[in-house]
Amino acid sequence: MSKKRKSSTRSMSTCKSFLIDVCKESSLHGLNHFTRPNRSTLEQVVWSVIVTSAILGTLYTGWHVWNNYVTSGPVTVVETTYFKYAQVSFPSVVICDVSRVDWKRVLALDYAKMVSTDQRVDMDQVRQTIQALLQGLSVITYGDFDEFNRLRQFENSTIPLLNKVNITQLLLQVMRPCPEVFIGECYWRYERLNCCDIFELQKTEFGFCFSYNSDFSEVSMGPSQLGETGLDSFWEDSRGVWRPKRTSTRGQFSGLRVRVSTPPLEELPPLVDARPGVKVLIGEPRAFTFGTDMIVSSGSFGDINVWGDRVYSRPRLRSMTLDRRKCLFMDEARALGRKYYLRQNCKVECYEMYVRQFCNCTLEFMFPYSGYPECTIEQLLCLNKHNLAFNQIMPSNVDRIFFISNDSSTEILTCDCDLDCDHQMYIAEVTVAETSVVWRNCRSVCGSFSSQWCRDCLFPHSTIVSLLARSEEQDP
C-alpha cells in the first residue's frame, strides 16, 4: 500500500472517530442512536430521518422568524402618561363666521365696476348674478360646489361679462373685518390682549377666517418658513414672540378666551342654510386648516377642552424602508410649498391639484398661494359640474367597485399621503351652555346678549400620553 493511500485511510478513520465521538457526546437528541453498537441499520436510518427532519424544521422556523422581523413595520408603545403640555405647541384656533359674507356689504357694492364691457347691460341682472355668487360663497366648503347651482340661470347671459371679477378680492370686500368680529379684549394665559393683535386673517376650507397661533395665516406664511423643521421647532414673529405658542398650565384663562359678535339672522344672506353663530376649528399649528369644524350658536358660552397624544419615533426607525414603516419624517418630503412634510398638508395639496386638473384654475380664497390662475365665475360652474367627484375620495389600494356606479365614467379623487412618523394629535370637545347659565362665572368676559358668543379654549389636564414608535429591535 502506497504512503498516499495509507495517509488517506488514516484521515478517514480520524474523521469517522471524530463524528462518532460528536454523536455520542452531543446534547442534540437522536444523534447518539447512530453510534450505539446494538442499533440495527433500519433503526439508524429511522433516527437519521427524524434528526434530519428536526434540523430542517428548525432552520425553516428560524428563517420564518427572521423574515417576519425584516418585513415587519414599527410598533407603538406607551412611553409615559405624564408628558407635559408645556412641551407641546398650543393648537391653532380658527374662528369663522357661519356666513363668510356680510349681506349689508353686498347690498352696498358698486356692481357697475364689475362689468368688463362698455356695452349696455342689464345692471339688475348683473346685481342678481353677483348676489347669487356671494350666496354660494357665503357657505362654501370643499365639495359643496353645488352651492353654485343658482348661477346656472345666468350662464349664457351675464356670467361671461363678469369673468374679470377677482373672487378673492370680492370676498375680502364683503367679509366682516376683525374689529366687528371680536368684542372687547381677548385673554391668553391670563393676560388681556387686543384680539386683532393676536388673530390673523387666514384662508381655510370655508374661505377667509381669523386664526390664532397658525403658521398658515396671511401674516405668518413667510416668517414661519424661516424656522427649523420638526414638531418642537419654533420661529420668531415680527413682535418678537416665539411661535407656535405654548401654555404650561390648565383650566380657565390658562389658554385662549374670546368674545365674538355674531350677525343677526336678518343680516345673513337670503336663501342659504345658515343660522347666527361661529365655526371653530382646532388643529396642528404647522398644518393648513382643512377639516371638521365645530359650530356654536350665538348667545352661548363654549368651553373647548383640547387634548391629544404625542407620537414620536426613535432614530433607528429611519433605517427602515418606507414600505416597512409606512410613514414619513418631516424632513423627508415637502407639501404645500413648505420645507417639511405633514400628512394634512399633503392631502390639502392633493385636493387643490384636482381643482386644477378638472377646471385649470385654483380657489385662491381656499388654498395657499400656488401661482396658478384663480378660478373665474365661469370656472366655478366647472367645479359645480364635477362636484360629485370632489366628494368621492378613495385610496389607490382599494377595490374601486365599491366606490363607483355602473357608469364607468364616474370620477374619483385618489389622494395617497403617507402617515407622519412624528406628530401631535389635537382632539377637541366643546361644551356649550346658554350665556345666562354661565353668567356668574363669566361676568367680566362674556356678554349676555343673544348676538354674542363667548369661548374658552384650554388644556383640561397638565399632562398627556406620549407614544413611542420604534422598530422591533430597540435602540441601545
N, C-alpha and C positions, 0 to 999 in steps of 0.2 A: 504494500500500500504506500502510495507516494506521501510525501510530507504535506502537500497541499490538501489532499483528501483527509488525512488524519486531523489537520487543523480545522477543517470544515465540520468533521464529525464531533470534535470536542466543542465547537461553538454551538452546534445544535443541541448537544447534551446539556451544555451550560444553560442555554435559553429554556430548555424543557424543565430543568430542575428549578430554574427561577420562577417559571409560570406555575409549577406545582406548588412551590412554597407560597406564592401570592394567593393562589386559590385556597390553600389551607388556612392561611393567616388572615385573609381579608374579612372585613366585617360585612361585606355585601352578601346578603343571604342567598344561598344557592350555589355559589362558586365552589364551596368545599365539597359538594357532591360529585364534582368532576373527578376528583383525585382519590376518592375513597376506594381502596382495593376491592371491597365487597360489592361495588356497584356494577351492574351489567351494562353492556353497551346501550341497550334500549333505555335504561334509566338515565344514563349520561346524556343521551340525545334529548329525552324529555326535559331534563333540567336545563340543558343548553337553550332549548326553545323558550322555556319560562324566563330564564335570565335575560336572554336577548330581547324578548318582548317587553320585559320590565325596563330595560335600558332605553329601548326605543320610545316607550311611553313616557319615561322621564324626560327625554330630550324633546319630545313633542310638547309636553306640558310647559317645559321651560321656554321653548320658542313662543308658545301661545301667550305666556305671561309677558315676555319681552315685547312681543308685537302689540299687546294691549297698552303697554307703557309708552311705546314710541308713537302710538297713534291716538292716545287719549288727550283730551283737552284739559284746560285748567280746572282746578277745584276751588270752591269758595268756602272759606271757614270764617266763623265769627272770631275776630281777634280781641275785641273788647266791647263792652256795653257802656263804657264811660268815656267815649271820645267827645271832647268838649266842643261846644258850639263856638267858642272863641277862636277855634282853629278852622272854622268853616265860614265861607262867604255868606253874608245875608242875601236872601234871594232877590231877584229883580221883581219889582212890583209895578204892574202896568194897569192904569185906570183909563177906561174908555167910556164915553157916553153910549148909552144903549143905541141912540141915533147919532151918528157922527156928523150929521148935518143940522145946523140951526136954521129952522124954517124962516125965521124973521130975516135972516141974512139972505136967504134965497129970494124972498119977495122983493128985497132991495137991490138985486143985481141989475146991472145995465146990460140987458140982453142984446141990444143993438151992436155992441162992441164985439160980440162973439161970432157974428156972421162974417164969413170970409168971401164976400162977393159985394160988388157995387150994384147988382141988380135989385130991383124992387122985390121984396119978400114979404110974406105974411108974418109980421112980428108976433102976432098972437100964437101962431103955430110954433114959432121959434121958442117962445116962452114955455109952451106946453112940452116941447121936446126936452129943454134943459131941465124943467121941473121933473119930468118923468125919469131923466137920467139921474138926478140927485135923489129922487125917491129910492131908486135901486141902490145907489152908492151909500145911502144912509144906513143900511142894514147889511151891506155886502160882507160876505166871508168867502174864503176859497172853497169852490164847489157849489156856491149858491148863485151862480151866474144866471139862473132862471129869474132872478130879480129884474133882469133887463128885458123880460118878455113885453113889458109895456112900451118898450122902444120900437117894437116891430111895426107898429102902425105908422111910424114916421120914417121907415127905412128908405123909401123911394121919394120922399118929399124934402124934409128939412135936414135930415142927418148928413147928406153929402155937403151941405153948406156949413156944417159945424165941425168939420174934421180938423180944423186948426185949433180947436179949443184944447188947452192944456188941462187935462183932467186933474192932475196933481195940484196945480196952482188953483184950480177952481175949488177943490176940496179944502185947501188952506184958507180960501176966502170965506167959506160958509161954515167952518167949524168954530166952536166956541174957544176963545183964547184962554190961556191959563188963569188969568185973574177972575174970569167968570166961572171957571170950573171949581176952584177951591175957595173955601170960606175961611177967613181968619188965618191963623198960623198952624203949621204942622209941627209934630213932635217926632224927634229922632233921638233915641237913647236919653229920654227925659229932658232934652233941650228944645226950646221953642225956636222954630226957624220959619223963614218966609217960604211958603210952599213952592212958589215959582222960581226960587233959587235952587231948589233940590229936585224938582220934577222937570223933565226934559221931553221935548217933542220926539216921538218915535213912530216909525212905520210898523204896523203889525198886520196880521191876517185880516183884521177888521178895519184897516185904514189907519188914519192918524190918531194916536192916543198920547197919553203922558206917562212917562216911566220914571221909576226911581231905581238907581243902582244897576243900570243896564249898560253893557258895553256896546249896544247897538242903537242907542239914541242918536239923534242927529248931531248932538254936541260931542258924544263920546266915540263915534265911529273912527275918527282919525287918531286921537291920542291913545286910545286903548290898544292900538296895534303896536305901540312902542314898548309895551311891557313884555315880560318873558312868557314863555309857553308853559302851561301847567295849571292844575287845579288850585294851587296855592300861590300862583303868580299875582302880581298887583302892578298898578301903574298910578301915576300922579296926575290929577286933573289941573285945569288952569287956576283953580283956587288953592292949590297945594294940598288937596285932600287925596289920601290914598284910596284907591278903588280896585276891586269891589269892596264895599264897606263890610264891617263885621260888628257884631254885638257880643258882649260877654255875659250878659245876664238874661233872665227870663221874666215873663209876667208883663202886666200892663205898663205901657210907656217905655219898656225896655227896647222895643222895636220901633215901628213906624205907626203914627196915628195921624189921620187926616179927616177933614170935613169937606164934603163935596156938595155942591149945589146942583140939583137935577132940574132940567127944564120941565115945566108943567105939560100935561097931556096936550093942551091946545097949541103948544109951540112945537110939537113933533110933526114930522112930515105926514101929510094925509095918506090914507090908504096903505100904510105899512104896518107890519106886525111888531109894534114896539110899545112899551109902557115905561113911564118915568123910572129911571134907575141908572145903575152903572154896571159895567162889566169889569171884573178884576181877574188878572192873570198873574200867576206866581211861577217863577221858573229860575233856571240857571242864569246868572248874570252874563256869562260868556256865550249864551245861546240866543239865537233870534227868537223872539216871542211869536209862537205859532202853535196853537193847540187849544185845549179845553179851557173854558172860561167859567167864572162864577158870576152869577147875576144877583145883585142886591137891590131891592126896590127902594124908592125914596121913602123918607120918614123912618128909616131903620138904623140900628146900630149893628155893624158887622164885626164880629170878633173872629179873626182868621188865625188859627193855630197852624204853624208850619213845622214839620219835622221830616226826617229822611235819613237813610243810611248812607254812609260814606264807603265807597268801594275803591280800593286801590290795589296795586299789584306789586309783586316782588320783581327785582331786576331780572331774575332768571327767566321770567315769562317772555321776555323779548327774544330769547334764544329759540323759542318755539315758532314754527311756521304759522303764517296767517290762517291756513286751513285748519290747523290744530287748535289754536287759541281763539279763533273766530272773533277777534276784536282788534281795534287799532289804538295805538297810543296817540296822544295829541300831536306829537311832533312827527308822526309818520305820514301824514297827509294834510291836505288843506280843504276847506269848504267855505263857501260864501265869501270868497276873497280874503279870508283871514289866514294867518300863518299857522293855524292849528286846526285840528280836526275835532269835531263833535258830531255825533250822530244826528242830533236835532238840526244842526246847520246843513248837514248833508241832505237830509230829507227836504228842507226848505229849498235848497238849491235844485233838487230834482223836480219839485213842484213848479218852480219857475221855468225850468227847462221845457216842461210840457206846454206851458203857456206860449213860449216862443215857438215850439215845434208846431203847434196847431194853428197859431194865428200870427206868427212872425212879429211879435211885439212883447212887451213886458208891462206889468202893472207896477209903475214906479211908486205909487202910493202904498203898495202892499209889500214889496220886496226891496232889499237894499239895492243901491245903485249898481247896475251891471254894465252900463254902456250901450245897452240895446234900446232901440226906439220905443217910446211909450205908446201904448195902445190908444188909438183914436176911438171916437164914439162908434164909428162904423165897425172897428175891430172888436168892440165889446159885444157886438152881435155875433161875431165869430165865436167868442167864448161862450155865449149863450147857446149857440148851435151844438157845441161839444160839451155841454155842461155835464151830461151823464158820464163822460169819460173821466172828468175831474173828481168824480165820486167813486170810481172803480179803481182802487189801488190794490195791487196784488204783488206779492214776492215772485221772483222769477222761478223759484224751485218748487212750485206747487202746481197741481193739475189745473189747467185753465178751464176744464169742462164745468167746474163748479161756479165759475165767475162770469161766464159768457152765456148769452141767449142762443137760440137757434140761428140767429142772424150772425154769420161768420164775420161780418164787418164790425162787430162790437169793439169799441176802443177801450183799452185798459192801460192804466198807468202802472209801470213797474219801477219801483224805487228800492234798490238793494243798497242799503247803507249798513256797514259793519257796526257792531256794538262798540261802546267805549270801554277800553281796558280800565281806565280810571274815571270815575265820575261821582258826582254828588247828587243824590236824589232829593227832590223837594216835594213833599206831599202836603197839600193844604186842605184844611177843613174849616168851613165857615159856619159860624153860629149867628143867626140873625134874630134880633129882638126889636120890637117896636121901640121908638125913641122914648116914649113915656115910661116904659118898663125900666130902662137903664138911666133915666134922667138923674136920679140921686147919685149914681156912681160916675156920671159923666157930665156933671153940671157945668164945669168950666170949659169943656171942649165941644160937646155935641149940642146942636140946636134942637128945638122941639117942633120945628116947622116941618110940614109934610113934604116940602121940596128940598129937604136936606138929607144927607146921609153921612153917618159917622163910621169910621172904620179903624180898627186896631189890628195891625199885622205884627205877630210876635212869635218867638220860640216858646212853647209851653214848658220845656224842660231845659236844663243846662247841659245835658249830655245826650249823645246818640249812640247807635250801634255802628261800629267800624268793622267792615267786612274785608277780608284779605283774599285776593285772587292769586293763586300760585300754581306752579306746575306740580305734578305728582311727587317729584324728587325735590324736597325742600332745600332752600338755600342754607349754607352753613351759617 
